[in-house]
Amino acid sequence: MSNRLYLIVSGGVFFLVAIFHLLRLRYHWPIIVGARVIPHSLSYAGFPVSSGYFVWACWLFVRTLRTNAEKNR
């Protein structure tokens, strides 16, 4: 797998995870695993973390594009 494809896929996954955390907080969706209820505080922490990973993947992708453009000059 090339680095670009990896960054696109991982960035997309982290974007979706961030959106789901945000929607869970907005609409108060419960998450129940077995008999345990996952607290909303997990989404308060998960949203900025997954958003940060998404931004990082985008930054690395753009940096890869710029590096390849400079090599082709």
C-alpha positions, 0 to 999 in steps of 0.5 A: 500500500502506498503512503498516499493511499494509507493517509487517505484511508486512515484520514477518512476513518478518523474523520468518520470516527470524529463525526460519530463522536460529535453526533453522539454528543449532539443527539445523546446517542447511547452506546451499550456493550453487553450490560455496560453503558459507555459514558459520554465523557468518552466522546468528549475525549474521543472527538478532539483526539480523532479530529487531531489524527484526521488533521495530521493525516491531511497534513502529511498527505499535503506534505507528501504531495508537495515533496513529490511535486518538488522532486519532479521539477 
